[in-house]
Amino acid sequence: MKAHLKPEEFEVRQFTVNNVEQANELMSWAGTDIVLTDRVLNVRVARGYVTARLGDWLVRLKPGLVKVVDDATFQKAYDLKNG
């Protein structure tokens, strides 16, 4: 037998600007703690904190649960859709 993973849609945001305003917007959108420090975001995930660098993507799996994906991996694994 073969099985295929059903395609799922997630809301995503890219970390593109190193400023407090974007960090606050991302924290509100993600529903989790995000701390901006020297050009990186420290994003609270299920198992602690993960570092997001400029260009990385935040993928909201559900409110309050996000994962960080680097841009190269994101471009290979995800198809962006408007809306």
HELIX and SHEET records of a PDB file:
HELIX    1   1 VAL A   20  ALA A   30  1                                  11    
HELIX    2   2 ASP A   71  ALA A   77  1                                   7    
SHEET    1   A 3 GLU A  11  GLN A  14  0                                        
SHEET    2   A 3 TRP A  57  LYS A  62 -1                                        
SHEET    3   A 3 LEU A  65  VAL A  69 -1                                        
SHEET    1   B 3 ILE A  34  THR A  37  0                                        
SHEET    2   B 3 VAL A  40  VAL A  45 -1                                        
SHEET    3   B 3 GLY A  48  ARG A  53 -1                                        
END                                                                             
